[in-house]
Amino acid sequence: MEPVRMEARTGASGGGVAVVTIANPPVNALAASVRAGLLRTLREAEDDPAVRAIVIAADGKAFIAGADISEFGKPPAPPSLPEVLQAIEQCAKPVVAALNGVALGGGMELALACHGRVVAPQGQLGLPEIKLGLIPGAGGTQRLPRILGAAPAFAMMLSGDPVDARKALSLGIADALAEGDLLGAACAHALRLADAEHPPRVRDRADRFSPEDRAAFEAAAAAALKRASGQPNVEALVASVRAALDLPFDEALAVERARFQALVEDPRSKALRHLFFAERAAGRVPGIGREVKARPIEQAAVIGAGTMGGGIAMCFAQAGIPVTLIEVKAEALDAGLARIRANYEASVKRGSLSQEEMDKRLSLIICAVGLDAAASADMVVEAAFEDMAVKAEIFSALDRVAKPGAILATNTSYLDVNAIAAMTQRPQDVVGLHFFSPANVMRLLEVVRGAATAPDVLVTSLDLGRRLGKLPVVVGVCYGFVGNRMLAKRTQAGERLLLAGALPHEVDAAVTQFGFRMGPFAMLDLAGIDIGWRARKATGGRAPVADALAEQGRFGQKTGRGFYLYPEGARAGVRDPETEALITSLSDAQGIVRRSFSAEEILARLFYPMVNEGAKILEEGIAARASDIDAVWVNGYNWPSFTGGPMFWAESVGLPKIVAALDAFAAETGDETLKPAPLLRHLAETGGVFAAGEGA
Ligand code: 3H9
């Protein structure tokens, strides 16, 4: 099918209008074929004496989702989008956009280049380029300020968030809202404009610019630059909007274009674009097609009203799904519900939740004692104590109680989902749903596929994850799945660094400088050093520094002392001479001559073993794609998005360099697990990349 087609519109409201329709599923991205089709049809319509006005419309749910992101970084294919938009703007006949759905990025810019815009109630308009490390590159930074004023336009582009149809109308971005026949309304509007002497052009406007607007823009720009130090897209956005105020339209447009093109080549934008596609790919399971339908989930149950269980129940309530919160004892339920209520009340106080919404959510959470209350649930999520015996008991009881076809999910972080499934007569209905703490906030959801998990159970879990506002990523069964398994490598490497001569604040500084919000030791202090210590006691594992701290009752923030000191309940730790002396004494006891480490070496020692583990995870099929691992780490562990995630970052560092370093680490420590995984070594030797040969 042609990506752009043209039809003559006849009839009372539409005679003399050429309707140019874009049809490039799924979201009408402005691929080269669409740009070429638009230019061609536009010229035809312009040359046709029977045509008085033109309407640009789109098939499907979206108007246009923007430039085709997959074309960025490839050789440019003419015509460029600015060229097409210039042709629209300069067309002698009025061109009106019929905005049937989302008009994002280049899609909104196309609408702004038109002479009029009519929007359907479900329309949404936005310039989200900033989220991809870019700025609008087809006139958005020039035309939006002319409609809104520089300050409001800057705020909208800085957030990247869209406005809905009504807001677009009230702001003057859209000229009219069509409740019924959008195309009819757009044609009528186009003919009205045809009766006027000249089609109105946004570029000719300057009525929103004023000294007050300029001052407000400069203040907002200064604040944004301070917050986003080192983010080139924010700097480019400021420069482009300032150009709109200072320069003639075409010169300012050239400033925007040059800035946009530089950003497209910036590795940070490449990383963010990688993540855009990574997050979408994560929802696809190789071998499971669209023919597999999800089971209906209308009622849920959560077992365990602790912090995790409560947070999961909140996720269901937020999505409007009634949920029964189940405990063994009424007191535990009361405490759990009180925690949920306090959490909501804090949100209401902050203004991020209305009282009405809080009441609605609370009314969806029903409390019950005993597993029988799970009988009518379509999905049961177990969030009880992390202990195999406890889980075994719950799942064999659930097998008796739950209705046929109900999905039985465990929120385990480490335990064997296959062993849990084996406690039931219906292992095909069992799946892992690993939420991250706090469950109502964190976006990542590891969907753990057991050996027997049925395809429709997996599809339902992915669907449900999205309904809960999560990013679900399918992972296989192994100790710690993708995220915690790799985290263990970082934790082990951190311990080694401390014993070899680094201090906690040096390691944390290197990691925060890299872009994490928190370093590994500040993180351990926040989570509680005792948690890992108890787990290691049970499994026989060792972490000499953390164990020594825990043995002294230094559990982290909650005891005021851990890797750092927290005077008077402070949340930010300060260096603790006692901890540092303890670390040094542990090095001495092992006969280690301490030395200093550069930030670069710290990062290599922490992250290369994680990359190696990621390669093993791929070899074992625990993750289907390297990009899934990136999606896990960015969304669940705060890996800085502008580096694209650990596997993408590894490729930017260079796999041969990582392999050589891992060989050296293995030789130095005698730790065979640090030896490069065969996949990693192979890719390094052959110049390959992780993405090659991945399932779709
Ligand atoms: C830009 O416009 C630059 C200009 O200023 C200057 C140019 C000179 N390109 O999200 P979904 C695919 S920058 C290519 O799952 P939803 C997506 O990968 C762009 N592909 O659906 C997925 O493919 P698959 C500014 C795109 O309903 C499929 O469409 N625009 C694009 O949940 C469905 O996507 C943006 O940043 C694209 N632009 O959400 C908007 N968009 O099925 C980015 C989507 O193979 N897009 N795809 O996995 C979105 O925000 C959401 O996709 C949207 C639909 C809200 C549109």
Residues whose N, C-alpha, C, O or C-beta is under 5 A from the ligand:
A	BS01	3H9	P26 V27 A29 A65 G66 A67 D68 I69 S70 L81 L104 G105 G106 P128 E129 I135 P136 G137 A138 R280
